[in-house]
Amino acid sequence: MSLISTSSKGVYVIAVTPFAEDGAIDSASVDSVTDFYLEAGADGLTILGMMGEAPKLTYTEALAVTRQTLARAAGKPVVVGVSAPGLAAISELTKAVMDLGAAGVMVAPPGNLKTNEQIISYYQQIVDALGSDVPVVLQDFPLSTGVSISNDSLGLIIETCPSIVMIKHEDWPGLAKITALREAEVNGRRRVSILCGNGGIFLPEEIARGADGAMTGFGYPEMMVEVCALAAAGDIDRAQDIFDAYLPLVRYEQQPGIGLGARKHVLARRGAIRSSAQRRPGTPLPRTAIEEIERLILRQEQRLAALGR
């Protein structure tokens, strides 16, 4: 299994964790959804993220999902989310998943960090605890964590923590942050990979600003793969046309509270997983939401047909 690095690029799909209706992990669907993502063209996967319902898994379950995904991924890089309140838990899970063959780990800042000094110190402690040989993805997601990392603080973290090789960029509005990161590299700061989240809702603009790809989920991951490839090749207009056809559904998945349910409904509809169930606490989609999603998919298909897709 290859490790992620500062030159990693493409689409690393944030994988859902499939559950049966009784809340048990659906092992068969772990395999099928892994196949689904890779057949859609994903360059890698990220598991046990926020949209992977990681906090609902036990330590034993987290290792089991990691082991199974790695076995199915056929050598494609798999990043594992290891965020936890304390360094001991992060260190224990990191060692276990890296021993299994993970390509790196992703760490989001805990919500109790209130100052720039605390944020910088936290990530310095993370890399000290995990060791310099473990590639780390810094998840910059203030809308979820409540922790806002300034450009200057992010720059100091990059300069002092060389094992942080990737930024998962999910600040919003955050396009200017991508520009600032790339401009700093022109002026001599070391390069980091930038993969973007937020359900891909700003994906064409993020690639144009210098992002290397996406690290997020969507019911149609092939869209993200195609948009990133077209944009990287300089065909921004075609990338935007493809993206725009999917945008209403991308937007629908961004709703707090039901976004994961919407994504799982689409994945189940497409045969990637057997059930759209979420582990409790989690609320099934109401009938009206399902009807809205089905209408959006129909209109999406019509727009794609108009594009010759």
N, C-alpha and C positions, 0 to 999 in steps of 0.2 A: 504494500500500500504506500503510495507516494505521499509526502507531506506537503501541505500548503506552504506557499512562500510569498514573498513580496511581488512576484510576477504572476501569481494565480489570477485567472480571468475566466469569464464566461458566466454560466448560470449554475449556481448551487441551490437547488430547490430545497426550501424548508419543508421537510416531510411531515405529514400528519401521522399521528399514532392511531392505527385502526383499533377499534374496540367492537366487541360483540354487543348485542342488546343488553346482556346482563352485566356489562362493564368489564368483562375479562378482555385481555389483549387478544386480538384476532391474529394469530401467527400466520395463517395462510394469507391474510391481506397485507401483512408486513412484506411478504415476498412479492405479492402482486403489485402493490403500490410502488415498491422499489423498481420493479421491472417497468412499470408505467412511466415513471419519471425518466429513467435512463433511455427508454425507447423514444421518449419525446425529445431527446437530444441533450439532456442535462449533462454538464461537465463534472458535476459532483453533487453531493447531498449534504444537508445539514439536518441532524436529528436531535430530538430532545430540546427543541427551541420552545419559545412561548406558545406558538401555534401548534406545537407538537404535544401540548398538555403535559409537559415535563413535570411540573409540580404535583401532578396527580399520580405519578408513578413511584413505586418503592425503589430503593436502591437496587434490589435484585431484579426488578422488572426493567429498570433502565439499562442494566448490563445485558439482560437477555435481548432487548430490542437492538442494542448496539451490536452484539455478537451476530444476530441474525441478519441485520442490514449489511454489515461488513461482508458476511459470507455471500450475500446475494449480489453485492455491488460489483463483483467481478473486477476488482482492482481500481475502480473509480474512487477518488478521494471522498471520505466521509468525515465531516466535522461534527463534533458532539458538543451540545450545550451543557455546560457544567455549572452554571450560575447557582449560587446558594448563599445563604446569609453569612456563613463563616468560611475561613480559609481551610480549615480541617476537612470539611465536607468536599470542597472544591478540589483539594489536593488528592483525596482518596479516590474520588470518581475519575479525575484526570489520569492518575496512574493506571487505574484499571482499564480505561478505554484506550489509552495509548498502548498498553501492553497487548490489547486485542487487535491493534492495527489502525486506530483512528488517524486521520491526517492532521488533526489539530483540535483545539477546543475553543469554544466561544464563551466569553465571560461578560455579562452585563453588570454595571455598577449597582450596588444595593441602594435602596432609596434613602438611607440615613446619611448619605454623603451630601453635605450642604455647601462646602467651600471648594474652591479650586485646589487648595493645598490638600484637602482630604481626598479629592479625586485622584490627584497625581500620586499621592502616597499609597493609595489603595492599589493602583495598578503596578506600582513598583514592588509592593508586597506580593502581589499575585505572581509576578514573574520570578521573584526570589523563591517563593514557595513551590512553584511548579518546575523550576529549573530552566536553564537557557536552551535546552534541546527540545522543548515543547512549543510548537508554533501556536500563537494565541490570536484569536479574533476578538477585537474590542467592539462590543455592541453598543453603539451610540444611539439610544432610543429613548429620548427624554419624555416622549408622550406616554410611554408605559412606565419607565423607571422613576420619573420625576427628577432625574439628575441631568442637568444641562452642563455640557462640557464645552467650554469656550475654545475658540481656535488656538489661543496661546497655550492653554492647558493641554489640549490634544497634541500640539506640537512638542511640548516638553515631554509628554509621555512617549511619543514616538522617538524622540532623541535619546531618552534614558532607558528605554525598554526595548532593546533590539529584537527580542523574541516575539513582540507584537508585530506580526507581519501583515495583518489585514484589519481594516476598519469596516465593520458592517454599518453603513451609513443609513440612519433612519431619523435624522433630525428633520423637523418640519416646521417652518420652511427651512430648507437646508442646502439649496443649490449653491449658495454663496460659499458654504463651507467646503464643498468639493473643489471649487475654484481656488479657494485659499490654500487647501492642501497641495494642490498641484503647483501653484505658484511658488510655494515654499520649497518644493523639490527642485524647481528651476533655479532657485537661489541657493541650493546646496544641501538641503535637508534630505535624508535618505528616503527612498521611495517606499511606499506601502501600497498594497493592493486595496482597492476600494470597491466593495460590492454593496449594492443598495437594496433596501428593504421596502417597508411600507406598502407591501402588496404590489409593487411595481408601478404605482400610480403616477410617478414622474419619470418613468424609465427612459424615454427618448431624450429628455432634457438632461438627465443624469449622465447618460453616455456621452452626450455632446459636451458636457462640462469636464469630462475626463475620467469618469468612473470606468472600472474594468468589467462590469457586469452586474448581475443581480444575485442576491441571496435572500430569496423570499419565496412565498408560495402563491399558487393560483390554480384554479381548476383546469386551466388550459396552459400548462407549462411550455408547450411548444411555441406559444406566442412569445414568451420571454426569450426563448432561444433564437427565434427568427429575428425579433426586433434587435437584440444585442448584436447578432451577426451582421445584419444590414447596416446598423448604425456604425459599427466598428469598421465596416467597409466603406463608409462615407455616403451611403445611400440613405440619408436622413429622411427624405420625403417618403420613400417607400416604407421605411421603418415606422414613420408616423402614421401612414395609411393603415398598415396592419394593426398597429397599436390602437388606433381610434376605433376599429371595428369591435375590439374587445373591451373598450374603456367602460361602457355602462356596467358590465359585470365586474370588472376590476373595482369600480367604485362601490358596487353593492357589497362586495366582500370586505370593504373597509369599515363597515358599520360596527361599532363597539357592541359586544354582546352576542351578535348573531353572525358575525363575519365567518367564524370558524364553522358554524353550522351550515352556512351557505356553501363554503368550499367543500365540506365533506359531502353535502348533497350532490354537488356536481361530480365529485370523484366517484361516488357510488353510482350515479347515473351513467357514468362512462365506463364502469366496470373495474375501476382501479382498486376499490375496496368493496367489501360485501355489505357494509352497513354504514350509515352516516352517523351512528351513535357517538356521543361524547361521554366520557366518564364523568360522573357526578363530582362536583356540581357543574351542571351543564343543562341547557334547556333545548329541547327539540324545536326545530323550526315550525312555526305555525303554518297552517294551510295557506294563508294569504301570502306569506313569504315564498313558499314553494311555487305558487302560481306566478309570482313576480319574476322569480328566477327563470322559470320555464319560458316566460314571455321574452325575457332578455336574451336567452339562448336562441330562440327562434329568430329574433331580430339580428342577432350576431351572425347567424348562419346566412341570412339574407345579405348583410353587408359584405361578408366574405365572398359570397357568390358574385356580387357586383365587382369585386376586385379580381375575379378570375381564380378564386381559391377553391 
